[in-house]
Every structure is written in C-alpha cells, then in structure tokens.
Amino acid sequence: MPADEMVGAIRGNDIAQLTRIPGIGRKTAERMVLELRDKLPQQAVGQEPAASVLSAVEEDVLSALLNLGYQRAAAEKTLASAAKAGKTGSFEVLFREALGGLSK
C-alpha cells in the first residue's frame, strides 16, 4: 500500500483498508489508527484523503460477502458498481445486487 493511501486510511479511520495489508488484522489496524492519527503530518489544504469512505450499510454488505468466502477485491468491485447504480437504499437491496454481480 502506498504511504499516502495508508495516511488517508489512518486519518479516515478506514479499518477495512488497513486490514488489506498482509499481516494486519482488525485489532492491529484499530491500534494503528488510535496511536498514529494525531502523529501524522497535517494534510495540505485542498488535498483530499486517499481512503474511500464506505457507509455503514456498505461496510455491513462487504463484511457479509467476505464471510461468505468471496475475495475482498471482487466484493469491493461489485459493491462499488452496485452503489454507483443507485442500489444503496438498504442492506437487503445492496446485498442482493452485490450477490447478483458476483454470481455472473
């Protein structure tokens, strides 16, 4: 993971992105965020964070897909396309759309 993405993930409390790093689990990622977010250099004005922020529903759907055994990259890609299609109303709708995309 590039350093700027890691900084953005730590600033944005993006535990999911940090756990994609090999050897980093949920507890380690949470600890990294807690201990490092105040020690990182200030973000330049106008510069957007590199981490993408998922809504709570999207995080739940991603977690459900990962628990079903789908690969993280495929699940995230399908979830992003389902969200772009405007299927972000509820967990059930987004989950069905993501499952449909993964079954193709």
DSSP file (Angstrom, degrees, kcal/mol; ACC not computed):
  #  RESIDUE AA STRUCTURE BP1 BP2  ACC     N-H-->O    O-->H-N    N-H-->O    O-->H-N    TCO  KAPPA ALPHA  PHI   PSI    X-CA   Y-CA   Z-CA
    1    1 A M              0   0    0      0, 0.0     5,-0.0     0, 0.0    17,-0.0   0.000 360.0 360.0 360.0 129.9    0.0    0.0    0.0
    2    2 A P     >  -     0   0    0      0, 0.0     4,-2.0     0, 0.0     3,-0.3  -0.285 360.0-116.9 -62.3 152.0    1.4    3.4   -0.9
    3    3 A A  H  > S+     0   0    0      1,-0.2     4,-2.5     2,-0.2     5,-0.2   0.866 112.8  54.9 -61.2 -39.4    2.2    5.7    2.0
    4    4 A D  H  > S+     0   0    0      1,-0.2     4,-2.0     2,-0.2    46,-0.5   0.863 108.5  49.2 -66.2 -33.7   -0.3    8.3    1.0
    5    5 A E  H  > S+     0   0    0     -3,-0.3     4,-2.4     2,-0.2    -1,-0.2   0.890 111.0  50.2 -68.5 -39.2   -3.1    5.7    1.0
    6    6 A M  H  X S+     0   0    0     -4,-2.0     4,-2.4     2,-0.2    -2,-0.2   0.916 110.3  49.4 -65.8 -41.9   -2.1    4.5    4.4
    7    7 A V  H  X S+     0   0    0     -4,-2.5     4,-2.7     1,-0.2     5,-0.2   0.920 112.3  48.7 -62.1 -43.7   -2.1    8.0    5.8
    8    8 A G  H  X S+     0   0    0     -4,-2.0     4,-2.2     1,-0.2    -2,-0.2   0.883 111.0  50.2 -63.3 -39.0   -5.5    8.6    4.3
    9    9 A A  H  <>S+     0   0    0     -4,-2.4     5,-2.8     2,-0.2     4,-0.2   0.890 112.2  47.0 -67.2 -39.3   -6.8    5.3    5.8
   10   10 A I  H ><5S+     0   0    0     -4,-2.4     3,-1.0     3,-0.2    -2,-0.2   0.932 114.9  45.8 -68.4 -45.1   -5.4    6.2    9.2
   11   11 A R  H 3<5S+     0   0    0     -4,-2.7    -2,-0.2     1,-0.2    -1,-0.2   0.863 115.9  46.8 -64.1 -35.5   -6.9    9.7    9.2
   12   12 A G  T 3<5S-     0   0    0     -4,-2.2    -1,-0.2    -5,-0.2    -2,-0.2   0.341 108.4-122.4 -89.8   7.0  -10.2    8.4    7.9
   13   13 A N  T < 5 +     0   0    0     -3,-1.0     2,-1.5    -4,-0.2    -3,-0.2   0.866  50.4 166.4  54.1  39.0  -10.4    5.6   10.4
   14   14 A D     >< +     0   0    0     -5,-2.8     4,-1.6     1,-0.2    -1,-0.2  -0.635   8.3 167.6 -89.9  82.5  -10.7    3.1    7.5
   15   15 A I  H  > S+     0   0    0     -2,-1.5     4,-2.1     1,-0.2    -1,-0.2   0.870  72.4  59.9 -62.7 -39.0  -10.0   -0.1    9.3
   16   16 A A  H  4 S+     0   0    0      1,-0.2     4,-0.4     2,-0.2    -1,-0.2   0.892 106.1  46.6 -59.7 -41.6  -11.2   -2.2    6.3
   17   17 A Q  H >4 S+     0   0    0      1,-0.2     3,-1.0    -3,-0.2     4,-0.3   0.889 111.6  51.2 -69.6 -38.3   -8.5   -0.7    4.0
   18   18 A L  H >< S+     0   0    0     -4,-1.6     3,-1.5     1,-0.2    -1,-0.2   0.844 102.3  60.0 -68.7 -32.1   -5.8   -1.2    6.6
   19   19 A T  T 3< S+     0   0    0     -4,-2.1    -1,-0.2     1,-0.3     5,-0.2   0.622  89.2  73.3 -73.2  -9.6   -6.7   -4.9    7.1
   20   20 A R  T <  S+     0   0    0     -3,-1.0    -1,-0.3    -4,-0.4    -2,-0.2   0.683  75.2  96.6 -72.5 -16.8   -5.9   -5.5    3.4
   21   21 A I  S X  S-     0   0    0     -3,-1.5     3,-2.1    -4,-0.3     2,-0.0  -0.597  92.9-105.9 -72.7 127.9   -2.3   -5.2    4.3
   22   22 A P  T 3  S+     0   0    0      0, 0.0    -1,-0.1     0, 0.0     3,-0.1  -0.318 104.4  17.8 -57.6 131.1   -0.8   -8.7    4.8
   23   23 A G  T 3  S+     0   0    0      1,-0.2     2,-0.6    -4,-0.2    -3,-0.1   0.373  97.9 111.9  90.2  -3.8   -0.2   -9.4    8.5
   24   24 A I    <   -     0   0    0     -3,-2.1    -1,-0.2    -5,-0.2     2,-0.1  -0.911  45.2-175.7-107.2 115.8   -2.5   -6.6    9.7
   25   25 A G     >  -     0   0    0     -2,-0.6     4,-2.4    -3,-0.1     5,-0.2  -0.330  43.6 -87.5 -97.1-175.8   -5.7   -7.7   11.5
   26   26 A R  H  > S+     0   0    0      1,-0.2     4,-2.5     2,-0.2     5,-0.2   0.915 125.1  48.0 -61.7 -45.5   -8.6   -5.7   12.8
   27   27 A K  H  > S+     0   0    0      1,-0.2     4,-2.2     2,-0.2    -1,-0.2   0.903 113.1  47.7 -65.5 -40.9   -7.1   -5.1   16.2
   28   28 A T  H  > S+     0   0    0      2,-0.2     4,-2.5     1,-0.2    -1,-0.2   0.909 111.9  50.4 -65.9 -41.1   -3.7   -4.0   14.8
   29   29 A A  H  X S+     0   0    0     -4,-2.4     4,-2.3     2,-0.2    -2,-0.2   0.915 110.4  49.5 -63.4 -42.7   -5.5   -1.7   12.4
   30   30 A E  H  X S+     0   0    0     -4,-2.5     4,-2.4     1,-0.2    -1,-0.2   0.896 111.7  49.3 -62.7 -39.3   -7.5   -0.2   15.2
   31   31 A R  H  X S+     0   0    0     -4,-2.2     4,-2.8     2,-0.2     5,-0.3   0.901 108.5  53.0 -67.2 -40.2   -4.4    0.3   17.2
   32   32 A M  H  X S+     0   0    0     -4,-2.5     4,-2.4     2,-0.2     5,-0.3   0.933 111.6  46.3 -59.0 -46.0   -2.6    2.0   14.3
   33   33 A V  H  X S+     0   0    0     -4,-2.3     4,-1.7     1,-0.2    -2,-0.2   0.938 114.3  47.7 -62.0 -47.1   -5.5    4.4   13.9
   34   34 A L  H  < S+     0   0    0     -4,-2.4     4,-0.3     1,-0.2    -2,-0.2   0.908 121.0  34.6 -62.2 -44.1   -5.7    5.2   17.6
   35   35 A E  H  < S+     0   0    0     -4,-2.8    -1,-0.2    -5,-0.2    -2,-0.2   0.762 124.6  37.2 -86.0 -25.2   -1.9    5.7   18.0
   36   36 A L  H >X S+     0   0    0     -4,-2.4     4,-1.0    -5,-0.3     3,-0.9   0.680  89.5  82.1-104.9 -18.7   -0.9    7.3   14.7
   37   37 A R  T 3< S+     0   0    0     -4,-1.7     3,-0.2    -5,-0.3    -1,-0.1   0.831  99.3  43.0 -63.0 -30.5   -3.7    9.6   13.6
   38   38 A D  T 34 S+     0   0    0     -4,-0.3    -1,-0.3    -5,-0.2    -2,-0.1   0.644 112.2  54.9 -85.3 -14.7   -2.5   12.5   15.8
   39   39 A K  T <4 S+     0   0    0     -3,-0.9    -2,-0.2    -4,-0.1    -1,-0.2   0.542  84.6 100.8 -95.5  -8.5    1.1   12.0   15.0
   40   40 A L  S  < S-     0   0    0     -4,-1.0     3,-0.1    -3,-0.2    -3,-0.0  -0.454  84.6 -95.7 -77.3 150.3    0.8   12.2   11.2
   41   41 A P        -     0   0    0      0, 0.0    -1,-0.1     0, 0.0    -2,-0.1  -0.277  51.8 -89.1 -62.8 152.3    1.7   15.5    9.4
   42   42 A Q        -     0   0    0      1,-0.1     2,-0.2    -3,-0.1    -3,-0.0  -0.290  45.0-108.1 -64.0 145.7   -1.2   17.9    8.7
   43   43 A Q        -     0   0    0     -3,-0.1    -1,-0.1     1,-0.1     3,-0.1  -0.533  35.3-109.6 -76.3 138.5   -3.0   17.4    5.4
   44   44 A A    >   -     0   0    0     -2,-0.2     3,-1.7     1,-0.1     2,-0.1  -0.365  41.0 -95.6 -67.4 147.4   -2.4   20.1    2.8
   45   45 A V  T 3  S+     0   0    0      1,-0.3    -1,-0.1    -2,-0.0     3,-0.1  -0.429 110.4  17.0 -65.5 132.6   -5.3   22.4    2.1
   46   46 A G  T 3  S+     0   0    0      1,-0.3     2,-0.5    -2,-0.1    -1,-0.3   0.314  94.5 121.9  88.0  -9.0   -7.3   21.2   -0.9
   47   47 A Q    <   -     0   0    0     -3,-1.7    -1,-0.3     1,-0.0     3,-0.0  -0.773  54.5-143.8 -91.0 127.1   -5.8   17.7   -0.8
   48   48 A E        -     0   0    0     -2,-0.5    -4,-0.1    -3,-0.1   -40,-0.1  -0.597  25.4 -99.6 -88.5 150.4   -8.4   15.0   -0.4
   49   49 A P        -     0   0    0      0, 0.0    -1,-0.1     0, 0.0   -44,-0.1  -0.375  22.7-136.4 -66.3 147.8   -7.8   11.9    1.7
   50   50 A A  S    S+     0   0    0    -46,-0.5     2,-0.3     2,-0.1   -45,-0.1   0.715  76.8  94.1 -77.7 -21.4   -6.8    8.8   -0.3
   51   51 A A  S    S-     0   0    0    -47,-0.2     2,-0.4   -46,-0.1   -45,-0.0  -0.521  72.5-134.8 -77.9 135.1   -9.1    6.5    1.6
   52   52 A S        -     0   0    0     -2,-0.3     2,-0.6   -38,-0.1   -35,-0.1  -0.724  18.9-137.5 -86.0 139.4  -12.5    5.8    0.3
   53   53 A V        -     0   0    0     -2,-0.4     2,-0.3   -39,-0.0   -40,-0.0  -0.861  14.3-157.7-103.8 124.5  -15.2    6.0    3.0
   54   54 A L        -     0   0    0     -2,-0.6     2,-0.0     1,-0.1     0, 0.0  -0.737  19.7-118.5 -96.4 146.0  -17.9    3.4    3.0
   55   55 A S     >  -     0   0    0     -2,-0.3     4,-2.4     1,-0.1     5,-0.2  -0.295  33.3-102.8 -72.6 168.7  -21.3    3.9    4.6
   56   56 A A  H  > S+     0   0    0      1,-0.2     4,-2.1     2,-0.2     5,-0.1   0.886 123.8  50.4 -61.7 -38.9  -22.3    1.7    7.5
   57   57 A V  H  > S+     0   0    0      2,-0.2     4,-2.4     1,-0.2    -1,-0.2   0.917 110.2  49.5 -65.7 -43.3  -24.6   -0.3    5.2
   58   58 A E  H  > S+     0   0    0      1,-0.2     4,-2.5     2,-0.2    -2,-0.2   0.886 110.2  50.9 -64.3 -38.6  -21.8   -0.8    2.6
   59   59 A E  H  X S+     0   0    0     -4,-2.4     4,-2.5     2,-0.2    -1,-0.2   0.899 110.2  49.9 -64.2 -40.0  -19.4   -2.0    5.3
   60   60 A D  H  X S+     0   0    0     -4,-2.1     4,-2.4     2,-0.2    -2,-0.2   0.909 111.7  47.7 -64.4 -42.2  -22.0   -4.5    6.5
   61   61 A V  H  X S+     0   0    0     -4,-2.4     4,-2.5     2,-0.2    -2,-0.2   0.919 112.1  49.8 -64.9 -43.4  -22.6   -5.8    3.0
   62   62 A L  H  X S+     0   0    0     -4,-2.5     4,-2.3     1,-0.2    -2,-0.2   0.919 111.2  49.3 -60.9 -43.9  -18.8   -6.1    2.4
   63   63 A S  H  X S+     0   0    0     -4,-2.5     4,-2.3     1,-0.2    -1,-0.2   0.908 110.6  50.3 -61.5 -43.0  -18.4   -7.9    5.7
   64   64 A A  H  X S+     0   0    0     -4,-2.4     4,-1.3     2,-0.2    -2,-0.2   0.908 110.8  48.9 -63.2 -42.1  -21.2  -10.3    4.8
   65   65 A L  H  <>S+     0   0    0     -4,-2.5     5,-2.0     1,-0.2     4,-0.3   0.898 111.5  49.1 -65.3 -40.2  -19.7  -11.0    1.3
   66   66 A L  H ><5S+     0   0    0     -4,-2.3     3,-1.2     1,-0.2    -1,-0.2   0.888 108.8  53.1 -66.2 -38.3  -16.3  -11.7    2.9
   67   67 A N  H 3<5S+     0   0    0     -4,-2.3    -1,-0.2     1,-0.3    -2,-0.2   0.768 103.2  58.1 -67.9 -25.0  -17.9  -14.0    5.5
   68   68 A L  T 3<5S-     0   0    0     -4,-1.3    -1,-0.3    -5,-0.2    -2,-0.2   0.542 125.9-102.6 -80.2  -6.7  -19.5  -15.9    2.6
   69   69 A G  T < 5S+     0   0    0     -3,-1.2    -3,-0.2    -4,-0.3     2,-0.1   0.510  71.1 144.6 102.8   5.7  -16.0  -16.6    1.2
   70   70 A Y      < -     0   0    0     -5,-2.0    -1,-0.3     1,-0.1     2,-0.1  -0.478  57.2-101.8 -75.3 149.6  -15.8  -14.1   -1.6
   71   71 A Q     >  -     0   0    0     -2,-0.1     4,-2.5     1,-0.1     5,-0.2  -0.440  26.6-125.1 -69.6 144.0  -12.4  -12.4   -2.3
   72   72 A R  H  > S+     0   0    0      1,-0.2     4,-2.9     2,-0.2     5,-0.2   0.900 107.6  51.5 -59.1 -44.7  -12.1   -8.9   -1.0
   73   73 A A  H  > S+     0   0    0      1,-0.2     4,-2.2     2,-0.2    -1,-0.2   0.924 113.1  44.3 -62.3 -44.7  -11.2   -7.3   -4.3
   74   74 A A  H  > S+     0   0    0      2,-0.2     4,-2.4     1,-0.2     5,-0.2   0.903 114.5  49.8 -66.1 -41.2  -14.1   -8.9   -6.2
   75   75 A A  H  X S+     0   0    0     -4,-2.5     4,-2.5     1,-0.2    -2,-0.2   0.915 112.2  47.2 -64.6 -43.3  -16.5   -8.0   -3.4
   76   76 A E  H  X S+     0   0    0     -4,-2.9     4,-2.4     2,-0.2    -1,-0.2   0.901 112.3  49.9 -65.5 -40.7  -15.4   -4.4   -3.3
   77   77 A K  H  X S+     0   0    0     -4,-2.2     4,-2.1    -5,-0.2    -2,-0.2   0.929 114.2  44.1 -64.0 -45.4  -15.5   -4.0   -7.0
   78   78 A T  H  X S+     0   0    0     -4,-2.4     4,-2.3     1,-0.2    -2,-0.2   0.893 113.0  51.8 -66.9 -39.8  -19.1   -5.4   -7.2
   79   79 A L  H  X S+     0   0    0     -4,-2.5     4,-2.3    -5,-0.2    -2,-0.2   0.894 109.3  50.6 -63.2 -40.5  -20.1   -3.3   -4.2
   80   80 A A  H  X S+     0   0    0     -4,-2.4     4,-2.2     2,-0.2    -2,-0.2   0.908 111.3  47.3 -65.3 -41.8  -18.8   -0.2   -5.8
   81   81 A S  H  X S+     0   0    0     -4,-2.1     4,-1.3     2,-0.2    -2,-0.2   0.871 112.3  50.1 -68.8 -34.7  -20.7   -0.9   -9.1
   82   82 A A  H  <>S+     0   0    0     -4,-2.3     5,-1.9     2,-0.2    -2,-0.2   0.890 111.4  48.7 -68.1 -38.4  -23.9   -1.7   -7.1
   83   83 A A  H ><5S+     0   0    0     -4,-2.3     3,-1.4     1,-0.2     5,-0.2   0.880 109.0  52.5 -68.2 -37.8  -23.5    1.6   -5.2
   84   84 A K  H 3<5S+     0   0    0     -4,-2.2    -1,-0.2     1,-0.3    -2,-0.2   0.811 101.8  61.1 -67.0 -28.5  -23.0    3.5   -8.4
   85   85 A A  T 3<5S-     0   0    0     -4,-1.3    -1,-0.3    -5,-0.2    -2,-0.2   0.482 121.7-108.4 -77.4  -0.8  -26.2    2.0   -9.8
   86   86 A G  T < 5S+     0   0    0     -3,-1.4     2,-0.4    -4,-0.1     3,-0.2   0.700  78.2 134.2  85.6  19.7  -28.1    3.7   -7.0
   87   87 A K      < +     0   0    0     -5,-1.9     3,-0.2     1,-0.2    10,-0.1  -0.235  31.1 111.2 -95.1  44.5  -28.8    0.5   -5.1
   88   88 A T        +     0   0    0     -2,-0.4    -1,-0.2    -5,-0.2   -31,-0.1   0.180  38.4 106.8-104.8  17.5  -27.8    1.9   -1.7
   89   89 A G  S    S-     0   0    0     -3,-0.2     2,-0.3     1,-0.1    -1,-0.1   0.961  87.0 -10.1 -63.0 -55.9  -31.2    2.0    0.0
   90   90 A S     >  -     0   0    0     -3,-0.2     4,-2.3     1,-0.1     5,-0.3  -0.881  68.5-101.8-141.0 170.5  -31.0   -0.8    2.4
   91   91 A F  H  > S+     0   0    0     -2,-0.3     4,-3.0     1,-0.2     5,-0.2   0.928 118.5  51.5 -58.7 -47.3  -28.8   -3.7    3.4
   92   92 A E  H  > S+     0   0    0      1,-0.2     4,-2.5     2,-0.2     5,-0.2   0.911 111.5  45.5 -60.3 -46.1  -31.0   -6.2    1.6
   93   93 A V  H  > S+     0   0    0      2,-0.2     4,-2.2     1,-0.2    -1,-0.2   0.937 117.1  43.7 -64.9 -47.5  -31.2   -4.4   -1.7
   94   94 A L  H  X S+     0   0    0     -4,-2.3     4,-2.4     2,-0.2    -2,-0.2   0.884 113.8  51.4 -66.1 -38.9  -27.5   -3.7   -1.8
   95   95 A F  H  X S+     0   0    0     -4,-3.0     4,-2.7    -5,-0.3     5,-0.2   0.923 110.8  47.6 -65.0 -45.3  -26.6   -7.3   -0.7
   96   96 A R  H  X S+     0   0    0     -4,-2.5     4,-2.5    -5,-0.2    -2,-0.2   0.921 112.9  49.0 -61.4 -43.9  -28.9   -8.8   -3.4
   97   97 A E  H  X S+     0   0    0     -4,-2.2     4,-2.0    -5,-0.2    -2,-0.2   0.908 112.5  47.6 -62.8 -42.4  -27.4   -6.6   -6.0
   98   98 A A  H  X S+     0   0    0     -4,-2.4     4,-2.1     2,-0.2    -2,-0.2   0.910 112.0  49.5 -67.0 -42.1  -23.8   -7.4   -4.9
   99   99 A L  H  X S+     0   0    0     -4,-2.7     4,-1.7     1,-0.2    -2,-0.2   0.901 110.1  51.9 -62.2 -40.3  -24.6  -11.2   -4.9
  100  100 A G  H  < S+     0   0    0     -4,-2.5     4,-0.5     1,-0.2    -1,-0.2   0.893 110.3  48.3 -62.1 -40.1  -26.1  -10.9   -8.3
  101  101 A G  H >< S+     0   0    0     -4,-2.0     3,-0.6     1,-0.2    -1,-0.2   0.857 111.8  49.2 -68.4 -35.4  -23.0   -9.2   -9.6
  102  102 A L  H 3< S+     0   0    0     -4,-2.1    -1,-0.2     1,-0.2    -2,-0.2   0.763 103.8  60.0 -75.9 -24.8  -20.7  -11.8   -8.0
  103  103 A S  T 3<        0   0    0     -4,-1.7    -1,-0.2     1,-0.2    -2,-0.2   0.592 360.0 360.0 -80.3  -9.3  -22.6  -14.7   -9.5
  104  104 A K    <         0   0    0     -3,-0.6    -1,-0.2    -4,-0.5    -2,-0.1   0.476 360.0 360.0 -75.5 360.0  -22.0  -13.5  -13.1
